[in-house]
C-alpha cells in the first residue's frame, strides 16, 4: 500500500513540475484535449493504464 501512495505522490510531483515549467504549453495541451473525441481519449487512457500495470510488473519481476 505504501508503494501505491508513493507512486501517486510522485505522479503529483511530476504533474506539478510540468505546470510550473511549461504553463503555456500545458494550457494548450488541455485545450486540445477538449477537441479530442472521447473514443480517442479512452483508447489512450486505457493504453497508459495498461502500460502503468505492465511496466512495474516487468521491473519487479
RADANOR-V970582 format. One record per pair of residues at least 12 apart in sequence whose C-alpha atoms are under 10 Angstrom apart, sorted by sequence separation. I is the first residue (numbers start at 1). GAP is how many residues later the second one is. If there is no record, write none. Layout:
i={I/I}
gap={GAP/GAP}
This chain:
none
